[in-house]
Amino acid sequence: MKFSLLTLAVLSLVNADNVRSTESRRLSFEKVAGYTPGSQVTDHCAIDLDQAAIETELAKATDDSYKLAKRIYNQGAHSKSYAEITLASGLPTSINKGKAIIGKDSQGTDVAGVAYATYQAGETTVRFQYGTTDIQSSYVNCQVGALGEAGNLDGCLAASGDINIEGTDYLYTYDPNTNNDNGRSIAGFSTQAGDKMRNNCPGCPYTDYMYFYRYYGAEDYANQWVTAALDGTSTNFDNGNADFSKYSFTGRKEAVKKGTVFLNIFMYVIREFEDALDDCKKNCIDCNDDPVHAWDEGVCFYTGSLEGQDGLTSDGKLLHQLADKRCANFKTCGRNSGEVSGTAKVNYDLFEKYELGKQQLQNGECDAARITTAEITKMMYIPFIQGALRYAYKLDVLNEGEKAAAEGAAFAAAVLPRIHDANPEAAKTIYDNLKVGATGTKFMFVKSAFESVYSDLGITCRDIGGLYNDALESYFEGMEPCGGAFSAASTTGTAVAAIVGAAAALFMGFF
């Protein structure tokens, strides 16, 4: 088998989790919403394409579409793609995980990849992990998984042919529609959480994960929440239960699409930063490529691929986009806050910390990187609090229905464990007012409960801001920032005017 120059170039960029090039820090990688990664993470950033595919199916609001959404959630379709092929005869010798493999697609074009795992002599089933490139828009050309024949099969291995390993050809067959799968899924972020965040990591247990584990009483609490919402059933937690049989597709859609981001992905972002700290080697400049790669992965899972290199689009699906949407509601956009459009102050602050943390890891400044990680983590709760406050107001004052109720419940679920650790009574107040099936909501009770724990969470009234009516250029009555963190001019207007102006500010499309 002859290899094209393009294939050899792509092969040099193949990204296997166990192969971290010592040259990676000296290469230039595409930015991720302004962040400059120190390693190739295009495949990780693409997890938001799974989120987008899930949302597409949820919007159809049929039993069949929900079944497909569930398959995408569990199996994935766009990240860590591999083909499971069957060889005509057993391997004559073992091959190690990450070993380079070349095949061809249905048009005869070379396809570069690596061995997904280590395979012993005699084995006939091999997973061929597709190589990825540094270019986000063309990071991989085989995206199938749960999508099956509706996926992108253009760059997948042909249904039969040869693969080449170290100069030796091996005949194989497989079904491209059913045997092109994915090693990364949004469900997996939660189903593997106990192992990766509580039991089997050097720094286990991770602090923030334990807030959620203790509150919900389940290692895979996120997966249980999302699965119950997909199925229209009830969770069985120690605290914070949700009975989604009370909702139609309207509410379940919001619970699913927010749960996947707010619960599954949010905690895995934290896990990647903690993993980087676990691997950090103090005072060693040339031996911290693995921690930097883990750190880059965390930034990718926070941001996704759809945000682009500058992060200025409104097409994002993950936490970066959430922060930008909430800042418009709470007048916390802009580098210095106080604006109602553009990039959230929390995103400016986070991305400065992301760059700092990466540099600290590269320099072996592990203790400093741990401090930076703690600062990052506390800031990530801000948009969840803003969301919960917003929907408490919409439910109480504007008497909105199931959609708003589901959104409020999801925002609350994302922060309740942290609140509970600081003040169980405050958490109970928030849950009682925003839980699935709540009989009534009093936004002032919710607001007071949150404000009572800001100092425990390490955030301020200014960080949260207040629910702002841009049409009237004033805060909604009762939703001003606490602690006097707003100008006197912002309080003009009456309750009647605030409610009349609410439609312009609150009925836009949001998370």
N, C-alpha and C positions, 0 to 999 in steps of 0.2 A: 504494500500500500504506500503510495506516494503522498506526501503532505504539502499543502500549499504554504506559501510564506505567510498568508493571513492566519492559517490554522496554527502555525508555529508561534506567531505573535500572540494569538488568543491563548494558546496553551500556556504561555509564560505568565499569563494573568489569571489562570484558573485559581479560584478561591476555595480551598478546602479548609475546614475549621482547624485541622491539625497541621496545616502548612502555613507558616507566617514568615514571609521573606524578610531577611534582615535588611533588604534594600528598600522596603516599603516606605520608610519615612523619608527617603530621598526622592521619591516620585511625587508628581503633582496629580492630585485627585480632584475631581469636580467638587465644588462646594455643596454643602447641604444647608440651604437657607442661610447662607453666609458663613457657616462653619467649615473649616478646612480639615477634612479627615486626614489622619496619618496612615490610613490603610484603605484597601478596597472594601467598600460596604454597600455597593449598589444593590446587591441581592437582598441585603437586610432592609434597606430603605423600601424595597418593593412590597413589603408586607401591607402597605396601605392599598395596594391593588386588590388584595383579598378583601379588605374592608369595603372598598368601593363595589366589588362584585356582590358582596353580601347585601349591601344597601340597595343595589339594583333589584335583587330578588325580593327583598322585603317590601319594596314599593309596589310590587305587583299584587300583593295581598291575596294570595291564594294558598291553599294547602300545599300544592305542588311547589310553588315558589319558595315557601318556607322550608320544605324538605331540601331543596337545592341550597338554600342559604345555610342550612345546618351542615350539609356536606362540605361546602366551601369553608365554613368555620372550623370543622373538624379535620379536614384533609388538606386544606390549602389549595392553591392553584398557581401561585406566582413566585414563591420564594423557596430556594434550595431544591430546584427541580432535578429529578433523576428518572432514568429509565430502568426498570427491572427487566433484564434480559435473560434468556435461557441459552446457554452454550450447547453446541452440538456434542461436545465431549468435555469431560472434567478438566479443570486447570492442571497442567503438569507440575506447577510449583505454586506456592503461595504468593499472593500480591498484597502489598500493604495499602492501608487507607491513604488516599492522596496520590497513588501511583497514576501517572499520566496515561490516558487512553484516547485513541483516535477512532472515530467511526465516520459514517457518511449519512446524509439525510436522503430523502426520497428522490432528490434531484441529482444526487451524486456529489454534493458539496461536502467538504470535510466538516466534521463536528468534533470539537475538542472537549474533553472532560477528564475526570479522574475517578478512581475507585472510591465509592461512597464509604466503604468500610474495608476491613482486612478480610481476605478470603483465603481459605486453605486449599492446598492441593486436592484435587478431586471434586471440588464444588462446581456446580453447573449454573447456579443462580447468582448473578452479579448485578449490582446496582451501579449504573453508569451515571455519575453526577455531572450535569452539564456545566461547562466552563462559563464564567461570567467575565464581563469586561468592565473597564473603568467608566464607560459612558452610560449614564442612567437610562437614556432613551432607548438604548439597544443592549441592555445589560445581559439579556439571554433571549433566545428566540424559540424556546420551547416552554410554553406555559399552559399546562393541561390540568393535571390533578383532578379535582372534583368537577371541573367543567367538561371533561370528556371530549367528545368530538366537537363541541362548541368552543374549545380552547384554541390556542395558537400552536399548531403543529408544524409550522413552516420549518423550524430549525431542529426538529426532533430527529432522532435516529430513524432510519428507514425500518420498515417492519422486519426485514431480514437482511443479512449481509455479513460483513466482517468487522470486527473491532481489532485494533492493533495495540498490543502491549509490548513495549521494548523490542519492536521489530518482528514480533510473532503475530500472525493473524489467527483469529478465532471466529468460527462461524457461530451465528446466533439467530434467534427469532424472538419476537414478542408482539404484543398488540399495542400499537401507539395510542389508541383511544382509552385503554383501560390500565396500561402498565407504565404510563408516564405519571409519576406521582411527585409528592413534595415532602421534604423532610422538615419543613417549618410551617406551622399553622398558628392561628390566633388561639385556638383551643389549647394547643400544646404549651403556650405560655403559662397557662394555669394548671393543666394536668401534671406538669413537671415541677410545679412550684415547691411542693414539699421537699422533693429531693434537692432542688437547686437553691432553695432559700432558707430551709429550716434544718435539714438533716445531714447533707453530704457536701458541704462547701467549707473551705478553710475558715471563713468568717462567720459561719452559721451559729445561731440563727440571725438573720438580718432584722434590724430593729423595726423598720416600717412594715415588713411582711408580718411580723409577729403581732402588730396592732390588729391586723386584719384576721389573722389566724385565731387569735384569742377572742375577738369579737364574734366572728361568724362560726367558729368552732369547726372549720373544715379547711384542709390544705388547699383544695381546689374550689374555694368559695366562688371565684369569678366564673369558672366553668359551670358551676351549679346554677348561678344566677342566670347566665345567658341561655343555658340549655332549658331551664324552666320557662324562660320567656319565649323561646322558640316553640316549645311544646304546649304552652298555655297551661302549665301546671304550677305547683307551689314549691318553694324551697323548704328545706328542713334544717335551718340554722339554729344555733343557740340564741342568737340575737339578729335583728334586722331582716326578718323573713318577708317574703313577697309572694302573694298568691296571684299569679298572672292569669288564672282562670276568670278573674274579675274583668279582664280587658278583652277587647276585640283586637283585630289586627292593628288598629290605630295605636293603641297603647303598647302592644307587644313589640311593634316595630321600633318604637323609641327606646324601650327597655333593652332590646337586643343591640341596636346600633350604638347606643351609648355604653352599654355594659362591656362590649368588646374592647372599646377604647379606654373607658374610665377605670375598668377593673382589670381585665387581662393585660392590656398593653402597658398601662400606667405602671403596674407593679413590676413588669419585666424590664421596663426602662431602668427602674431603680436597681433591679437585680444585675443588669449589665455594669452599672457603675460600681456596685459592690464587688462584682467579680473582678473588675479591673483593680480594685484595691487589694483583693485577695492575692492577685498575681504580682503585684508591684514589688520590685526588688530595690531596696533602699540604696541610694548613693551609687547607682549603676546606670550610666547613660546609655550604654549599648545593649542592654539586656531587658528592655521593657516594651518590646514590640507587641507582645501578647496583651498586656494591660491596655495599651493604646488602642489596639483593635477592639477589645471589649468596650472601651469607652466610646469609640466611634459607633459601634453597634447601638449603644444606648441612645446616642444622639439621633441615629437613623430611626429607631423605633419611636422616639418622641416626635419626629418630624415627618417621615415618609418621603416618598419620591415625588409626589404631585406638587409639593411646595416649590420645587425647582431650586436653582442655585441661589436665588436671592430671597426666597421666602415671602414674596410680595403678592402671590396669587391668592385667590379666594377658593381655590379648588382642593385644598388639602383636606384630609380626612381624619387626621390624628390630633395629638395634643397641642401642637404648634398652632393649628388652625383654631382650636377651641379657645386658646388664650387670646388670639386676635379678635374673635367674635365677642367674647365676654368683655374685653376692654372697651369696645364700642358701647356696650350697655352701661358700664360703670365709670366711664370717663377716666380710664386708666391707660389709654394708649399714649404712645410717644415716649421718647427716651427719658423724659422727666415727668411722665404721666400728665394728666390734665387735658388730654385730647380725646376725641370721640371717633377717631378713625386712624387707620394705619396699623403699625406693629405695636403689640402690647408691650408696656414697660416690662412686664414679667418676662417676655421673650428677649428683650434687649438684655436684661439682667442675666437670664439663664445662659444665653449664648456667650456672653462675656465669661461666665463661669465655666462653660464647656471648653472654651479655648484655654482658659487658665488651668483647668484640671488636666487636659491633655498635655500641656507643657510640663506640669508638675510630674506627671507619670513618666514622661520621656526623660526627665532629669533625675528620676529616682527619688523625688521628694514625696514619699508615700504618706507621711503624717500630714503634710500640707494638703495633699489631694483628698485625704479623708475629711478634713475640715470643709473643703470646697464641696464635696459630695453632700455633706449635711446641709450646707446652705442651699444647694440645688433642690434637694428633696423637699425642704419646707416650702420653697416657693412654688413647687408644682401643685400644691393643694389650693392655691389662690383661685384659679378659675373654677374649681369645683364649688367652692364656697360662694363665689359670685353667681354661679348657675343655680344653686339651691335657693339663694335669696331671691333671685329673679322670679323663679317659678312659684315660690311661696307667695310673692306679691300678686302674680297673675292669677293664682287660684283664689286668693282671699278677696282682692279688690275687684278684679275683672271677671271673676266667676268663670274662668275658662274650664274646659272639660278634660276628657280622658288624655288627650295628647299632652297637655301641660302637666297633668298629674303624673303621667309616666316619666316625663322628663325630670320633674322635681324629685321623684323617687330615685331615679338613676343618679342624679347629682348627689343626693344625700347618701346613697349607698357607697359612693366613691370616697366619702370623707368621714362618715360616721365612726368607723373604727378608730380613727385618729382623735376625734372629738371625745369618744368614750374613754380613751386612755387618759385624757386630761380631766374630764368631768362627766361621769356617767349620767348625771341628771340632765346636763345640757344635751347629751346625745339622745336621751329618751324624749326630750321635748321636740327635737328636730325630727326624730323618727315618727313620733305620734302625729305630727303635723304634715309630714310628707310621704309617709309610707303608702304602699299600694293599698288602695281601699280606704284611705283616711276619710273619716266622715266630715271633717272640717279642717280648715287651715287658717291659722292666725299668723300673718307674716311678722308682726311685731314680736311674737313669742320666739319665732325662728331666729329673727335678727338678734334679739337679746341673748339667746343661747349661744349663737356663734361668737358674738362679741365678748362673751364671758371667758372664752378660752384663747383669744388671739395671742395673748402674751405667752401662754403655754406652748402654742404652736410656733412661736417666734416670728409672727407676722404682726402688722399694724393696721389700724383703721385706714391709713393712707394707701396701703397695699391693696385693700379691697375696694376702696372708693364707695360710691353710692349709685343706686339705680337712677340713671339720668334720662330725662326727657329732652332729647335734642331739639324737637320741634318747638318747645317752650323755653329752651335754654335754662332749665332748672331741674333740680332733683325731684323725683316723685315724693310727695309728702309722706314723711315717716321713713323714707329710704335714703335719707342723707347719710353721708359718711359719718361714722361715729367719731367722737373725740374732737369735734369742731374742725375736721380736716377738709373744710370747704369754705368758699367765700360767702359773705353775707348775701351777695347778689344772687347766689344760687338758690336761695330759699324763697324767692318771689313766686307768686302764683298760689292759687287756692287748690283745695282738694278737688273741686269740681273741674277746674281747668286741667289739672293733672290727669284726671280720668278721661276727659275729652281728648287730650293729646296723646293718650296712651296708644291709640291705634297706630299712629304714625311711627311710634318707637318700638312697640312690642310685637307687632304682628308680622315682622320681617322673618325671613327664613333663617333659622339658627339651629345650632346643635340642640 
